[in-house]
Amino acid sequence: MRRRYCDLWIALVWVIASVSTAAAVSVEPTDRLQVESEQLLRHAALTGAGYSGGRISREFAEFAGSADNADNLVSGLRHGGSISLFSGRGNVTFAVPTPPMGDADIYLGLALARQGLLDQGIVAPTPQQIKARLIGGGAVPGVLTQRRRGMGWPAIARMDGGTLAPVIDGMRDVNRDLAMIAAHLSASGAW
């Protein structure tokens, strides 16, 4: 009986993920962003910060230069305070300008920072470039500084001349993975 219940739960999670993904494809980018953000928050609540934070860290490990740097970014944004990034090309520590963030905002901030650097042709940024993209420098405000000033994620993307489409697609991939983790945790009785 328990196995049948678990199989039904897994099927339900897959149906919900599939329906929300199909629905997200047919709506405007800001609506898709809202759908995917809400779904990420639900999945994070189901799986716990360890799973959701770990999945977000894996998404940004290459961007951050290492898994440890990605973990530092996610943890620093989740808890506030400061972030330290390390590499053979230089180390940097900086204060997070925003209050502690939830998983959806963490993902969006890092994704827009990565996209902005990619748009500049920077594929493997240094810690200093990541810092500059997140908090800014000189007259150019960073992604997190713009957010602290009250700008929404769509406005930040537009200000940088970017688009939300790749950011939303990446968030949808994270949501699919977290839905599978939630189903596995439920089936294994870990909840």
Secondary structure, 3 states (H helix, E strand, C coil): CHHHHHHHHHHHHHHHHHHHHHHHHCCCHHHHHHHHHHHHHHHHHHHCHHHHHHHHHHHHHHHHCCHHHHHHHHHHHHHCCEEEECCCCCCEEEECCCCCCCHHHHHHHHHHHHHHHHHCCCCCCCHHHHHHHHHEECCEECHHHHHHCCCCHHHHHHHCCCCCHHHHHHHHHHHHHHHHHHHHHHHCCCC
